[in-house]
Amino acid sequence: MSSIRLVTEIPGPRSRALVARREAATPPGAAKLTPIAVDHAHGSVVVDVDGNHLLDLAGGIGTLAVGHTPDAVVAAIREQAAQLVHICAIVATTESSVALAERLNALAPGDAEKRTVLMNSGAEAVETAVHICRSATKRQGVVVFDGAYHGRTNLTLAMTSKFNLFKKGLGPFAPEVYRMPFPNAYRRPEGMTEQAWVDWHVANLDHAFTAIVDPSHVACVVIEPVIGEGGFLPAPFPWLRRLRELCDQHGMLFVADEIQAGMGRTGKVFAIEHAGVVPDVLCTAKSLGGGMPISAVVGRADVMCAPHPGGLGGTYSGNPVACAAALAALDQIASEPFLARAVAVGERLRDRLDRLMDRHDWIGDVRGLGPMLAMELVKDRRTKEPWVEATQAMNAQTLQRGVITIRAGLFSNCVRLLPALDISDAEIDEAMDVVDAAAAEVERTLR
Ligand SMILES: Cc1ncc(COP(=O)(O)O)c(C=O)c1O
């Protein structure tokens, strides 16, 4: 039986009416990627306000590794909400927030003793991680990379790449942020092997720490193990390892921003585990809460304990309901069967994407790590000129056929897939049949 059931055109009249109210009540700066309004959802199926059933390959931009309204998470939320909705961790201690910190300390890579501070959003976690590293090192510099996305607070916007979409007109931004090149394997010089490109970037790190900023000034290096918003670009493992060596050599702290790539998204709890690199500090959010807004900074105890009492936290940090949801989500995400299914989902999706790329020469690249996969659309495979219109058309065409997909990429020319990681084979096949049909339509109308 198919999961997709369309009873109106997309968007239907009720979606259009609610979106019109949204547009009248909220500013366009808080943008939307689709014209649909949603009533309810479960697993990978979203039901819009017109009663259309759609398959979700956007997953709340990566917040729904365990799917929509997962039974265990919903039960945990209900139980905790009936008992205590909020107290504020600054006022008193709750079981669920302590248990979550203990759980994350145990899960984070590395043998060192750990501490966790809970926050509300990804950006807040990254900003907090920087505060902690500055306090621990008594240095100010923050190293980030081309293509990075770290959030929308003033400091994290300074750390974010992609100026036009995120930063235009919003500065001035926080100082002491230094951006270095990222080894984007797809956009390497013509004729250069991937190995030579990675080797060049590994060697160039020494140069960058002279030309761009001196290591003695750097508190931390903040890196997404797989760049998310910037286009699902896995950081090459030898390059990550060289960064780790340089951090050790110069007393800089290594911060893994796992907000999009973590929580099972690449088939391991944390994406950095693939590289065998142990970060000093790790930021997690999105799928951590099973859909509830919660984030965490987890790190070496000696580093995490540097800020003075009162230097960290906030009114909602460690909210008991969000923590209860996160504990239930983590029970699932950190389990062997869940991670094994995530790997299988990745293999099935990649097979479909590779076959799609064989059929359409405007799909320039299919890439990612495990089930964190995207395709980059280009006008010409040799020049790699980004094809934004095709990307918009793909998103629109899949939606009209009942599958939610969203874009990514420094040039907004990637289609990224962020499904629930326990999506069934039948749902994958149905959704990818729609992606195939959307691609055929793009070929027919735009090529
Ligand atoms: C890698 C990464 N860091 C930070 C953030 C910011 O998270 P939030 O939107 O919860 O503030 C995001 C959001 O997409 C992200 O992908």
The ligand as a Gaussian input file, in Angstrom:
#p B3LYP/6-31G(d) Opt

LIG

0 1
 C       25.983000      22.280000      11.606000
 C       24.994000      23.208000      12.216000
 N       25.365000      23.987000      13.248000
 C       24.509000      24.835000      13.839000
 C       23.216000      24.948000      13.398000
 C       22.271000      25.913000      14.060000
 O       21.279000      25.211000      14.727000
 P       19.924000      25.962000      15.149000
 O       19.174000      26.237000      13.889000
 O       19.223000      24.965000      16.047000
 O       20.308000      27.187000      15.887000
 C       22.780000      24.169000      12.323000
 C       21.410000      24.296000      11.796000
 O       21.085000      23.888000      10.705000
 C       23.694000      23.277000      11.719000
 O       23.338000      22.509000      10.673000

